[in-house]
Amino acid sequence: MAKKEKENEMGQQGAEPERLPLEEWAKREKTAPWLVEGARVARRWGAGQLLTGAEYRAAIADFSGAPTSRPRQIKN
């Protein structure tokens, strides 16, 4: 049986997607440090976590659209 070839981020077959440390993606994408750290904590990733570009961008998008605090509970 032949292995099913994976497509990389550019749609080319055969090559694995590029996996780089979180900090490298932050430099390449020029992401604000607070946003990178917030996404890292939200995903429970350690420093140096190896990610694909798609994983990195999804984490940043998810965190940037999420509330940054819990809603206040009003006591009657």
SETI-977034 format. One line per 3 residues: their letters; for each residue z, x, y of C-alpha. Coordinates in nm, 4 decimals, m for minus. Each point is the difference from the previous one (the first is absolute). Layout:
BEGIN
A = Z:X:Y  ... $
end
This chain:
BEGIN
MAK = 0.0000:0.0000:0.0000  m0.0844:0.1224:0.3443  0.2694:m0.0020:0.2637 $
KEK = m0.0523:m0.2403:0.2858  m0.0574:0.2111:0.3086  0.2139:m0.0709:0.3011 $
ENE = m0.1403:m0.0445:0.3473  0.1489:0.1999:0.2820  0.0607:m0.1282:0.3524 $
MGQ = m0.3602:0.0635:0.1007  m0.1344:m0.1992:m0.2970  m0.1247:0.3057:m0.1885 $
QGA = 0.0496:m0.0063:m0.3737  0.1640:0.2708:m0.2057  0.2308:0.1548:0.2578 $
EPE = 0.3676:m0.0860:0.0277  0.1183:m0.1165:0.3446  0.1463:0.2795:0.2098 $
RLP = 0.3781:0.0084:m0.0298  0.1824:0.1737:0.2827  0.3621:0.0128:0.1165 $
LEE = 0.1131:m0.2796:0.2297  0.0400:0.2445:0.2880  m0.3609:0.1204:m0.0330 $
WAK = m0.1319:m0.3571:0.0206  0.2167:m0.0536:0.3092  m0.1631:0.3016:0.1681 $
REK = m0.3528:m0.1021:m0.1006  0.0442:m0.3615:0.1105  0.1993:0.0982:0.3127 $
TAP = 0.2709:m0.2542:m0.0816  0.3123:m0.0227:0.2177  0.2972:0.1730:m0.1692 $
WLV = 0.2246:m0.3069:0.0227  m0.2628:m0.2091:m0.1772  m0.0410:0.2564:m0.2790 $
EGA = 0.3756:0.0225:m0.0557  0.0403:m0.3776:0.0046  m0.2737:m0.0431:m0.2604 $
RVA = 0.1460:0.2823:m0.2097  0.3450:m0.1576:m0.0052  m0.1374:m0.3492:m0.0622 $
RRW = m0.1977:0.1248:m0.3030  0.2890:0.2238:m0.1133  m0.2200:0.3083:m0.0038 $
GAG = 0.1430:0.3483:0.0215  m0.1284:0.2681:0.2329  m0.3193:0.1518:m0.1379 $
QLL = m0.0972:m0.3104:m0.1999  m0.3584:0.0388:m0.1263  m0.2182:m0.2932:0.1045 $
TGA = m0.3599:m0.1049:0.0243  m0.1348:m0.0943:0.3408  m0.0088:m0.3659:m0.1031 $
EYR = 0.3680:0.0059:m0.1043  0.0964:0.1665:0.3287  m0.1938:m0.2438:0.2178 $
AAI = 0.1373:m0.3007:m0.1929  0.3588:0.1194:0.0476  m0.0519:0.0548:0.3735 $
ADF = m0.1668:m0.3409:0.0408  0.2750:m0.1771:m0.1947  0.2776:0.1640:0.1983 $
SGA = m0.1622:m0.0466:0.3403  m0.0217:m0.3763:m0.0608  0.3543:m0.0377:m0.1356 $
PTS = 0.3091:m0.0950:0.2010  0.2202:0.2998:0.0771  0.3299:m0.1836:m0.0153 $
RPR = 0.1595:m0.2891:m0.1809  m0.0026:m0.3358:0.1750  0.3294:m0.0818:0.1684 $
QIK = 0.2096:m0.2576:m0.1719  0.1579:m0.2440:0.2408  0.3431:m0.1257:m0.0977 $
N = 0.0893:m0.3541:0.0977 $
end
